[in-house]
Amino acid sequence: MAIKNMTVAATTTRSLDADMTVDEFKEWLRRFDTDRDGRISRDELRRAMRAIRARFTGWRSKQGISYADTDGDGYIDDSEVDGLIEFAQKNLGLKIVAY
């Protein structure tokens, strides 16, 4: 497993200097889908960002949704996660790798 310093609980934090695979990122993100609707809302994304101790989580979560939400419904679904991965790499300093 490529994630270092991260436990599976949604309330824990993760080191920003560790790598994670795309699949691990998706699984980690699913843990913040508190209403279990299969989509990530702005509030759920904000909680995920807080778990990695990102700064300006409210503003960044809004930017992340705007960046990745291609259908404009205000949520990130499975088909839009790649855009969120790109946002996380560019703006949050996460290292997400293909392997």
Order of alpha helices (4+ residues) and beta strands (2+ residues): beta-alpha-alpha-alpha-alpha-beta
